[in-house]
Amino acid sequence: MVDSMQGNGQILLDLVWPKQEISKGFSMYPIYEITPDQAAKLLTLREDFLNDVKAKEIKPSKLSETVSAFANAAGGDLYIGIAENKTNNTKVWNGFFEPEEANDIPQVLLQAHPFGNHLLFEYLHCDGLPGLVLHITVKKVKELVRSSSKEIFIRINAGKQKIDSEDALKRLELDKGIITFENEWVEVSEGRINNSLSILNFLLNIIPSGEPKTYLENQELIKPNHAKVCGVLLFCDEPAIYLPKRSSIKIMRYRTKEDDIGREFLDGNPLTIEGDVYNLIFNSVSKTKDILEGIQKLTENGLESIKYPDETLHEVITNAVLHRDYSIVADVQIRIFDNRVEVESPGKLPGHVTTKNILHTQSARNPSLVRLINKFPDPPNKDVGEGLNTAFRAMELLRLKKPVIHESENSVLVIIRHESLGSPEEIVMEYMNHNEEITNSTARELTGIKSENSMKNVFLRLKNSGLLEPIPERRGAASAWRRVVKAQD
């Protein structure tokens, strides 16, 4: 059965997980029994970018606009048969009496898009509530999905917006990876491409080798006084001349652990890394590692330099450069904090890729860039398709939490936190293996817990387990904890 989603893509795994499958009339689609608690969650579901509820009276043609909007954005979940009580602003379960009553909905939606590979249908039933709610899961797909009237919509917050101009349509096609900016032509002096250090280094690794101009023409990367964006990125030693604010990486160091940051936390001026894509990736990884080596973190053995897996930094930065949307005038940003690294890449996830399936699927926004850079000696994307998986596994091997991936309207953000996989209790007891006592502030530093009261609750759990006790003579701001001192016989 399909998982449902609420707010910001947070999965409610217990929302519609079937207790049993039931039979109520004839239905092409499964009917699942859910509990009253699960039904109550549906009735309080917040309508947002990923979720929507509709009364059963909605016209299928109107519903097809919402389906189009979801499929052309990040996908989402629709629940049909939940009405709104405008008197008290609450939602009411008022489903279909039998599955046949809703037959027009799948028919119209599938006629609008015959393959229907973006749609999954199922019914939900709860004892004591009237009728069946039709749950439609709309998947994000690479192709454009139109409404039954052949119009195109996009999901914006909790509503939909019609795509009614050529510019808006092109922007959507770029977002979905239907067209790619890497194939746009840029006016470039020929010598900048066919006589660059980058193309000469590249051709040393090509079999059979050949003349730069011949190779570039055969790959359809150059024509008189022009080069494709892909060619500029790969084979121009200074692509920022022709692609300003699209072909560089900004590295910023913030001396804080806070999420809400301002310029007052910025340490020095941002660094700008430039060069062809191959060198851009390796130089950015190297500079990020240099900065990280100067950051110290409290451990059970005292202050130690922060250590992130080389594979994680390399793969996340490589992914940000190769799969970004080069039509957006913005550089990749690497923000280095006391407890995390953030890598922000311009553009949404391409094609059918979502934050949920990104480790299990592929869709290259810039296929020529990905293919050609893999021909360089020691390519940065050596294991094509395995990059982020490698990054996640490397964090686990160091017993660090997995990276977190967020998608916003204009970018993809990967957050790599330097936080242990262990529970707060495990981290505290590890520290106590090497130290006589521990304070609340030290424990928060170790565990990443921000709240003093939350940390106090961890200590109380350890106390109840007979592992720690407060030091009697230490009170107030000086209070601390120690291992339980057993009474002498």
Buried (B, 14 or more C-beta within 10 A) or exposed (E): BBBBBBEEBEEBEEBBBBEEEBEBEEBEBBBBBBBEEBBEBBBEBEBBBBBBBBEBEBEBBEBBBBBBBBBBBBBBBBBBBBBBEEEEEEBBBBBBEBBEBBBEBBEBBBEBBEEEEBBBBBBBBBEEBEBBBBBBBBBBBEBBBBBBEEEBBBBEEEEBBBBEEEEBBBBBBBBBBBBBBBBBBBEBEBEBBBBBEBBEBBBEEEEEEEEBBEBBEEBEBBEEEBBBBBBBBBBBBBBBBBBEEBBBBBBBBBBBBEEEBEEEBBEEEBBEBBBBBBBBBBBBBEBBBEBBEEBEBBBBEEEEEBBBBEBBBBBBBBBBBBBBBBBBEBBBBBBBBBBBBBBBBBBBBBBBBBBBBBBEEBBBBBBBBBBBBBEBEEBBBBEBEBBBBBBBBBBEEEEBBBBEBBBEEEBBBBBBBBBBEBEBBEBBBBBBEEBEBBBBEBBBBBBBBEEEEEBBEBBEBBBEEEBBBBBEEBEEEEBBBBBEEEEEE
